[in-house]
């Protein structure tokens, strides 16, 4: 049980003299990025357990402050919280080193898997593996969508309306609509916490923490037009996707499959599956996609485009967030965009399910995955289910796809 003293703000002396070195913190996130399975919710839970409860490197107040900022700003939740944990005592250099240590292991893994997929993806055994894994991923995403829905929406009719509109829009257009995500946040803000005398009091500075900071970035002049396209597209994904790492799935599907047509639907689903079987942030799937599109340079541009915006959207508002982050208007905006993003995830389950659940065996794999996770929850790690599904695919695929 946490006592009152532990919940208090850290003193100035605590901030000046952290009980750990930057090297220790960097090594911790290198380990977490290498072995941290379970998705964003699990990763933020590991950080709290290890950094706040066990090692007491970070105070409860600082952790909660970072978690709130990660929820306010667009981008992958776990990565942003990691950036903030590095920032607490070691500023920008700490945030930078922690971010690299956290992302690099899973990035290298997806690049290696991308190489194997590119060279051996046409082989029957590789197709069989993703036949089972792709169906399994649908079950995992479906349960995640349910949990997010249950967590973010109560009985508020406005939130349900925002949720349904985004889910239906995603199903119909087969892509996430950024304008609807932002509209959900703005509508909730105006209804739940309308700005009274906003312009009269010249209070615009009170909303510094709103996640609308423009991102200006560049790539080397030698980059090809394709690499620039990859960087800018994934930069948009990192700049405007809120909540869980899975929230990026419908946005990526709309761009990668529907608009640019870099991958087909099955390749995209395989990319999501790769993110499920690797540790670290789920959005590292962007590195895998980038590799399939343009090799190692494409993987680098996709990863940089995804993580640079959320890195900047963590360190830029960090000094101001403690003062402005708890304002009702910002809280309402965050609530609205979170619900909208959750609706998009629910819609994405339908869109991806149409592509992956092609026959009775794949439907059964998805249903069994959902049932096992529902019954056993955290006691049954997702990577184990993914591996078993791959084995099942190796057995069933040859029987259902005879030439």
N, C-alpha and C positions, 0 to 999 in steps of 0.2 A: 504494500500500500504506500502510495507516495504521500509524504507529509507536506505541510504548507510551505516549509522552507525551500523544498526542492522545486516548488512551482513558481517561486519568485523570480523576478528578472535577475539575470546575472549582474554582479557588481562590476564597476569599472576596473577593479583590480583583476577580476576573473577574466574580463575581456582582454586585458593587457598581458596577462600571464596564463595562457592556456595550459592545461595539464598534459598536453600531447604535442608532438612535433608535426610539422607539415608532412614530413616523410612518413610518419606513422599513419596519418590520415590518408595519404595517397596510396599507401600499401593496402589499407583497409578497402578502399574503393576498387583497387585493382583486383582484390580477392572477390569482392561482391560482384564485380562485372564478369568474373570468370566462373563463379559458382552460384550466382544468385538466380535461381529459377523461380517461376511462379507468376510472372507478370508484375505490373506496376504496384498493385495493392500489396502484394507480398514483399516487394522490394522496399517500399516505404515502411512496412512493418519491421523488416530486418534492421533498417537504419535506426528506428526508434529503440528497438530491443538492444542493439549493440552499442550505439553512440550515446543514448540517453540513459537507459536503465542499467546496463552492465558496466560500461567503461566510464560513463558520466563525463564524457568529453564535451557534450553539448547539453545545455540546459533545456528543460521542458518548454520554457517560454520561447527560446530561440527556435526549437524544432517546430513548434506550432506556428510560429511566425513564418518560417520557411514553407511549411505545408500549405498555409493559406495563400502565400504568394504564388506557389506552384499551381494552385487551383485557379487563381485569378488570371494569370498570364497564360496565353496559348502555348502549346507544346507538350511534350511527354512529361507526365507527372513525376515519375521517379528520377529522371535525368535532371529536371529542374530543382527538385529537392536536394539532390546530390550537389549541384552547383552551389546552392545556398549554404549547405553544410560546410563546404570549403570556404565560403565567403565569411562565415561568422567570425572567425578569429584571424584568418589570413588573407582577407580581401580578394582582390582580383586574381592575384597569383595563385592563391589557394583554390579559388573557384575553377581556374583554368586547369591546374594540375589534376584536381579531383575529376573534372569532366573528362579529360583525356584518359585517365586511369580507368574510369567507369565504362567508357564506351569502347576503348581500343580492343579488349579481349573478344567481345562479341562481334566487333567489326571484322577482325581477322578470321573468326570462325565462319561468318557468312560469306566472306570472300573465298575461303577454301571450299565451302559448299557450293558457291556459285561456279567455281572452276570445275568441280566434279559434275555439277548439273549440266554445264555447258558441253563438257566432253563426253559424258555418259548418259545424258538425259534421254537419248533415243533408245537406250538399251531397255529390254523388257523388265529387267529387275528394278531399274530406277523408276520406270513407269508404275510397276507394281507397288513399290514403296509409297509413292505419292498417291496412288489410288486409295490406299488405306488411310494414310495420314491426312489427306485432304478432307475425307469424310469425317475423321475424328475432329479436325479443327472446327468444323461446323458445329459440332456438339459443344465444344469449348466456348466458342463465341456466343452461342445461343444462351448458355448458362450465364456468361459474363453480362450479356445484355439484360437478362432477367434481374440479376443482382443489382446492376446499376440502376435499372428502372425502379426497383423496390427501394433502393437507398435514396434516390434523388427526388422521387415524386410521391407525394402523399395523396391528399384529397383535393388539392387545389385545382380548380377547373382550368385556370389559365395555363398552368404547367402541363396539364394533360393535353390541352389543345396544341401547345407548342410541340410537345412530344409527338403527337399523332401527325401533325402537319409535316414534320421533318422525316418521320418514318415513311409516310406515304410518298412524299417527294423523292426520297432516296430509292424506293422501290420502282417508281414510275420512270424516273430519269436515269436510274442506275448510277447515280453519283451524288455526292454530298454537296448541298448548295450553301456556300459560305454566307451569302446574303441572308438566308433564312436562319442560320446559326446566330449571326449578329443581331438580326431582327428580334429573335427570341430574347436575347439579353437586354436589348434596348426597351422592348415592350414590358418586360418584367420590371426593369428599373423605373420606367415612367409610372407604372401602376402601383408597385409596392413602395417605392421611395421617390415620389415626384420631386423635381428640383424646385423648391419654393424660393422665390426672389433670387434666382440663380444669377441673372444678369445684373440685377440691381446691386447685389452685394459683390459683384465681380469675383465670384468664388470659383472660377474655372480652375485655379491651381489646386483646388481640393481633389481634382480627379486625375492627378498625375499618375496614379496607379492603374488607370484603365488600360487594358491590354490593346491599345491602338497605336503603339509606338511604331513608326515606320522603320523598316529595316533597309539599310543601304549597304550592300556588299558587292565585292567584285571577285572575279576569277582571273588567273593569269591571262595575259593578252594572247598567248599562244593557243588557248583553248579553242576547240572547234565549235561550230554552231550547235552541234548536238550536245556537247558538254555544257554549254551555256544554257541550253534548254533544260537539261537535267537539273542544273544548279538552281535556276530560277523556279522551276516547278516544285522541287522539293523544299526550296526556301519558302514558297507559299504554303506548303503543307506544314512546315514548322512554325509559320507565323500565325496561322489562323485556325489550327485544330486544337480544341480544348479537351481537357480531361484525360481519361485513361489512354494508354498507348493504342488501344484498339480503336479509338475514335478516328485514327488516321486511315483506317482501312477503307471506309466508303469514299473518302476524298481521293485516296490513291487509285482506287478502282476506276473512278470517273476519269482521271487524267491518264493513267498508264494504259488502261484497256480501251476506254471509249474514245477519248480525245486524240491522244498521240498514237495509240495503237502500237506501242512499243512491245507489249506482251499480249498473248491471248488470255482468255479467262482462266484456263487451267494453269498456265505458267504463273499467273498472279496468285492463284490459290496456293500453289506450291511455295511461292515466296512467303506467304503468310504462315504456312506450315513450318518453314525454316525458322521463322521468328519464334515459333512456339517451342522448338526443340533446342534452341540456344539460350544461354543465360543472358543476363543483362536486360536493357530496355527493349521492349517489344518493337519499337519503331526502327530498330536496327535492320528490319526487313528492307528498308530503303537502300541499304548498302548492297543487299543481294539483288534487288531490282536493278540498281545502277550497274552492277557487274554484268547482268544478263543483257543490258542494253548497249553498254559501251566498255566492257572489260574493266580492268582495275581503275583507270582514270574515271570511268563512269561511277564506280562504287565510291570513290573518294569524293566526287562532286555531289553525289546524292547524299552522302553522310554529312558533308560540310553544310550543304543547303538545309538539311533537316535540323542540325544541332546548333548552328551559329545563331539563328533567330531566337531560339528558346534560351540560349546562353546570354545573349544581350538583354532579352526581356526578363532575365533574372537579376543580373548585376546592375543594370541601369536604374531600375526602380527600387532596388534594395535599400538604399539609404533613406528613401522617403516613405517606404511602405509601412514602417512601424508607426508612423504618424497618421497616414491616410488610409491604410489598408482595411480598417474596420468600419469605415463609413457605410451607412445603410445603402447608399446608391451603388457602391462598388459591390457589396455583398449581393444585392438584388441582380445586378448585371451578371455576376458570376453564376448565380443560381439559374438564370435564364439560359445562358449559353451552355451550361452543363446539361440541362434537361434537353435542349435542342440537339446537342451532340449525342446524347444517349438515344434519342429517337432515331438519329441517323445510323447508329450502330445496330439498332433493332431492324431497321430497313435493310442494312447490309447483310444481315443473317439470311434474309429472304433472297436477296440478289445472288449471294455466293452459294446458297443452298441449291438454287436452280442449276448452277454450273457443276457442282460437286456431287450431288446426290442423284446419280444417273440411273441407278438400278437398285434392286432389293438389298444386295449386300452392303452398298454404301449407306443406304438409309438405316440399316440395322447397326452398322458401325457408329453412326452419328447418334442414334437413339441410345445404344448401350453406353457410349461415352457420357452422354448427358445424364443417364441414370446413375452411373457409377460416381460421377462428380457430385451429383445431388445427394447421394446417400452417404458418401465418405468424406466429401469436402476436402479440407486441407490435409487429411490423413493420407490421401492418395495423390501424390505429386503429378502434375500434368505431363511432364516429360516421360514418365513411366507409361502413361496411357498412350502417348504418341508413339513410343517405341513398340509397344504391343500391337498398335494399329498397323504399324509398318510391317510387322511380321505377319499379321493377318492378311495384309495386302499381298505380300509375297506368296502366300498360300492360295488365296482366292483368285487373284488377277489372272493367272494362267488358265484357270478353269472357266472363267467367264469371258475371256478374250482369245479364244482359240481361232487361229487363222483358217 
